[in-house]
Amino acid sequence: MVDVITYVLDANVFIEAARRYYAFDLVPAFWRALIEHAIQGRVLSIDRIGMA
């Protein structure tokens, strides 16, 4: 059995990546890889937290 590490990312990870390091138009491979990892279940994201 192979252990697979799963990462849970919040919105800030995506926002900071897009704004500072990996702009969609400059590094599209980063975003494609992120999507592929999400499809494979290696990357997860939290759902927004509702206000009560």
C-alpha positions as CSV (number, residue, x, y, z in Angstrom):
1,M,0.0,0.0,0.0
2,V,1.3,3.4,-0.9
3,D,0.6,6.4,1.4
4,V,-0.6,9.4,-0.5
5,I,-0.2,12.8,1.1
6,T,-3.3,15.0,0.8
7,Y,-3.0,18.8,1.2
8,V,-5.9,21.0,2.3
9,L,-5.7,24.5,0.9
10,D,-7.7,27.5,2.0
11,A,-8.7,30.5,-0.2
12,N,-5.6,32.5,0.8
13,V,-3.3,30.0,-0.9
14,F,-5.1,30.5,-4.2
15,I,-5.4,34.3,-3.8
16,E,-1.7,34.8,-2.9
17,A,-0.5,32.4,-5.6
18,A,-2.5,34.3,-8.3
19,R,-1.6,37.8,-7.1
20,R,2.1,37.3,-6.2
21,Y,3.8,34.3,-7.6
22,Y,1.8,32.3,-10.2
23,A,-0.3,34.7,-12.3
24,F,-2.7,32.8,-14.5
25,D,-1.3,34.2,-17.7
26,L,2.4,33.8,-16.7
27,V,2.4,30.3,-15.2
28,P,-0.6,28.4,-16.5
29,A,1.2,25.1,-15.9
30,F,1.0,25.7,-12.1
31,W,-2.8,26.0,-12.3
32,R,-3.1,23.0,-14.6
33,A,-1.0,20.9,-12.2
34,L,-3.1,22.1,-9.3
35,I,-6.3,21.1,-11.0
36,E,-4.8,17.7,-11.9
37,H,-3.8,17.1,-8.3
38,A,-7.3,18.1,-7.1
39,I,-8.8,15.6,-9.6
40,Q,-6.6,12.9,-8.2
41,G,-7.6,13.8,-4.6
42,R,-4.1,15.0,-3.6
43,V,-5.3,18.6,-3.1
44,L,-8.5,19.6,-1.3
45,S,-10.0,22.9,-0.5
46,I,-12.2,24.0,2.4
47,D,-15.7,25.3,1.8
48,R,-16.5,28.8,2.9
49,I,-17.6,29.3,6.5
50,G,-21.1,30.7,6.8
51,M,-21.9,33.6,9.1
52,A,-24.5,32.8,11.7
